[in-house]
Amino acid sequence: MILIVDSGSTKTDWIAVDRKGNTLFSTQTLGLNPQVLSSAILKERIINNFELYQHRDEVSHLFFYGAGCGVDSPQRRIRMVFQEIFTHSEFIIKEDTYAAVYAAAEIGKKSIVCILGTGSNCTYFDGEDIEQRVTSLGYVLMDEASGNFYGKQLIRSYYFKTMSEDLA
């Protein structure tokens, strides 16, 4: 069984397929961002999902595309969690922009691909390879197109009384 995982900070979508590409099941857990969550919380979020826990020994390959996985330290942390749970699996762990490019871009065509969610990110795809031209500074210093950013602006406008009365 192959697990393909798309993870943001808010939610994580899992799909299990067999070697022929047939869907065996799909499920969802809370987000698995290893830059903001402890290993214990990451593990708990996975093992508390009945389908994942029930099929953990059947997984041969796990492809994880996740927020916070653009640097080595978080990649190592999530890999260690996966190794404890999916003991018979090989792992590919990449940042979430890779999944966005694989889903949206056409091989051979240059593209700019963006993620707009709890966090935001963009990447340049030259038709063959992904080039991360902007280093992420995290949601506190960056992510001006994210739900996090707009939520902060909404709360600020309410408390600083710049929001219209009917909206407040």
C-alpha positions in Angstrom: 0.0 0.0 0.0 1.2 3.5 -0.9 0.2 6.5 1.2 0.2 10.0 -0.4 -0.1 12.7 2.2 -0.7 16.5 1.7 -0.3 18.3 5.0 -0.7 21.9 6.0 -0.8 23.3 9.5 -4.6 23.0 9.8 -5.4 19.7 8.2 -3.7 16.7 6.5 -5.3 14.7 3.7 -4.3 11.0 3.3 -5.0 8.7 0.4 -4.0 5.1 0.2 -3.6 3.4 -3.2 -2.5 0.0 -4.3 0.3 -0.6 -6.8 -2.2 -0.2 -9.7 -3.3 3.2 -8.5 -6.7 2.1 -7.2 -7.9 4.0 -4.2 -8.1 1.9 -1.0 -9.2 4.6 1.3 -8.8 8.3 2.1 -8.9 10.0 5.4 -8.0 13.3 7.1 -6.2 14.2 10.3 -5.3 17.5 11.9 -2.3 19.3 10.5 1.2 17.8 10.8 3.6 20.8 10.6 6.8 19.6 12.3 8.1 23.1 12.7 5.3 24.0 15.2 4.3 20.6 16.7 6.1 18.3 19.0 6.9 14.7 18.0 4.4 13.5 20.6 1.6 15.5 19.1 2.5 14.5 15.5 2.4 10.8 16.6 -0.9 11.2 18.5 -2.6 12.8 15.5 -1.7 9.9 13.3 -2.3 7.0 15.7 -5.7 8.4 16.7 -6.9 7.9 13.1 -8.5 4.5 13.0 -7.8 3.8 9.3 -4.2 4.8 9.4 -3.5 2.8 12.6 -5.4 -0.2 11.4 -3.4 -0.3 8.1 0.0 0.9 9.4 1.8 -2.4 8.8 0.6 -2.6 5.2 2.2 0.6 4.1 5.3 0.1 1.8 5.8 3.7 0.7 4.7 7.0 2.2 5.0 10.2 0.2 4.6 13.2 2.6 4.3 16.7 1.3 4.0 19.0 4.2 4.1 22.6 5.5 7.3 23.1 7.5 9.2 20.4 5.6 11.4 22.7 3.6 14.4 22.3 5.9 16.2 19.3 7.3 15.4 19.4 11.0 11.6 19.2 10.6 12.0 16.6 7.9 14.1 14.4 10.3 11.5 14.8 13.1 8.5 13.8 11.0 10.6 10.9 9.5 11.3 9.6 13.0 7.6 9.7 13.9 6.7 7.9 10.7 9.4 5.2 11.3 7.8 4.5 14.7 4.3 4.0 13.2 4.8 2.7 9.6 7.6 0.3 10.4 7.6 -1.5 7.0 7.6 1.7 4.8 10.0 3.8 2.8 9.6 7.6 3.1 9.8 10.5 0.7 9.3 13.8 2.7 9.2 17.1 0.8 7.7 20.5 1.5 4.1 21.1 0.4 4.9 23.2 -2.6 6.1 20.0 -4.4 2.6 18.5 -4.2 1.1 21.7 -5.5 3.5 21.7 -8.4 2.9 18.0 -9.2 -0.9 18.6 -9.1 -1.0 21.9 -11.0 2.0 22.2 -13.4 2.6 20.5 -16.7 6.0 18.9 -17.3 7.9 21.0 -19.8 6.0 24.2 -19.1 7.3 27.0 -16.8 4.9 27.8 -14.0 4.5 29.7 -10.8 2.5 27.7 -8.3 1.1 29.1 -5.1 -0.4 27.7 -1.9 -3.0 29.8 -0.1 -4.2 28.3 3.1 -3.4 28.7 6.8 0.0 29.6 5.5 1.0 30.7 2.0 3.9 29.9 -0.3 4.9 30.1 -3.9 7.5 28.4 -6.0 8.9 28.6 -9.5 8.8 25.5 -11.7 11.1 25.7 -14.7 9.3 22.8 -16.5 11.6 20.2 -15.0 12.7 21.3 -11.5 11.3 23.3 -8.6 13.3 26.4 -7.7 12.4 27.9 -4.3 13.5 31.5 -5.0 12.1 33.0 -1.8 13.2 31.6 1.6 10.2 31.2 3.9 10.4 33.3 7.1 7.4 31.5 8.6 3.9 32.8 9.1 4.8 35.4 11.6 7.1 37.4 9.3 5.7 36.3 5.9 2.6 34.7 4.5 0.7 37.9 3.5 -1.7 35.9 1.4 -2.6 33.3 4.1 -5.6 32.7 6.3 -3.4 33.5 9.2 -2.5 36.9 7.9 -6.1 37.8 7.0 -7.4 36.5 10.4 -4.9 38.7 12.1 -6.0 41.8 10.1 -9.6 41.1 10.9 -9.0 40.8 14.6 -6.8 44.0 14.6 -9.4 46.0 12.7 -12.1 44.9 15.2 -10.1 45.8 18.3 -8.6 49.1 16.8 -12.2 50.0 15.8 -11.3 50.5 12.1 -13.9 47.8 11.1 -17.3 49.1 10.0 -20.0 48.7 12.7 -22.2 46.5 10.6 -19.3 44.0 10.0 -18.2 44.2 13.7 
